[in-house]
């Protein structure tokens, strides 16, 4: 695709701008900013990735993955501001998920240990883990806040913090995992996944594209489960003090 052809695709940006202006939605500025940022960011990333792929240096690979973790942590921790040490907990979760998934992929020689595979797959894993973290923290903080009286009742009857918070924790873990599971139920029927579509457009064999897409889908299932469970069990103890009393949100 040439830059001229790419510029023509701005028609798809013009349509929402016209609708926003006509209906007085007030989204014109945000739409323009989002468009400009996406152009600059993606082009910059494209040139950086070309440099990293050409060098094939482990140092650059670690730097790229580290940058992804930092950016994802910064974005996700905002939803759990009420949880003590949430930034560290989110970072540990993201790093753990990344290490786990790459260890399996590289350890079993499923994918080559090259920047061409490690960086894109890491981006999908870390990005998905970030979204799962946001979903979990958003639901968990809401559940804890809405059921403070019930939690304190269980504690007053001799229950442990884990027992008192169990229902909210499990509900939040399930809620954050459901979108990933549900999306996989209709894959290939309602939608063709982005990675698979991209490979097919690039001229790859459809069967090979399907195989890689299945790899990513299975990978994201693990990402969803590990992220939600790990972040949940790292987070809930900080909701209680040393006397096993619930710290009420202000």
Residue pairs with C-beta under 8 A, 6 or more apart in sequence:
10 35
13 31
13 35
16 27
16 31
17 28
17 31
17 32
19 25
20 26
20 27
20 28
20 31
21 28
48 64
49 64
49 115
49 119
51 60
52 60
52 61
52 64
52 115
52 119
53 115
53 116
55 115
56 114
56 115
57 115
60 115
61 115
61 118
61 119
64 115
64 119
64 122
65 98
65 118
65 119
65 122
65 126
68 122
68 123
68 126
68 127
69 91
69 94
69 95
69 98
69 126
72 90
72 94
72 126
72 127
72 129
72 130
72 133
73 87
73 90
73 91
73 94
73 130
75 130
75 134
76 90
76 94
76 130
76 133
76 134
76 137
77 86
77 87
77 90
79 133
79 134
79 137
79 138
79 141
80 86
80 89
80 90
80 137
80 140
80 141
80 235
82 141
82 249
83 89
83 137
83 141
83 235
83 238
83 239
84 238
85 238
86 137
86 235
89 231
89 234
89 235
90 133
90 231
92 230
92 234
93 129
93 133
93 226
93 227
93 230
93 231
93 234
94 126
94 129
94 130
94 133
94 227
96 226
96 230
97 125
97 126
97 129
97 222
97 223
97 226
97 227
97 230
98 122
98 125
98 126
98 129
100 222
100 226
101 121
101 125
101 219
101 222
101 223
102 118
102 121
102 122
104 110
105 111
105 117
105 121
105 219
106 113
110 215
111 117
111 118
111 121
111 215
121 216
121 219
124 195
124 216
124 219
124 220
125 219
125 220
125 223
128 180
128 220
128 223
128 224
128 227
129 223
129 227
132 176
132 177
132 180
132 223
132 224
132 227
132 228
133 227
133 231
135 175
135 176
135 179
136 172
136 173
136 175
136 176
136 227
136 228
136 231
136 232
137 231
137 235
139 171
139 172
139 175
139 176
140 168
140 169
140 172
140 232
140 235
141 249
143 168
143 171
143 172
144 151
144 165
144 168
144 239
144 249
145 249
147 167
147 168
148 246
148 248
148 249
151 164
151 165
151 168
151 246
152 164
152 245
152 246
154 163
154 164
155 161
155 164
155 244
155 245
155 246
160 244
161 236
161 237
161 239
161 240
161 244
161 246
162 236
164 246
165 236
165 239
169 232
169 233
169 236
172 228
172 232
173 228
173 229
173 232
176 224
176 227
176 228
177 224
177 225
177 228
180 220
180 221
180 223
180 224
181 221
181 224
184 217
184 221
187 193
187 213
187 217
192 200
193 213
193 216
193 217
195 209
195 212
195 213
195 216
196 209
196 210
196 212
196 213
199 208
199 209
199 212
199 213
200 206
200 209
239 246
239 247
240 246
240 247
241 247
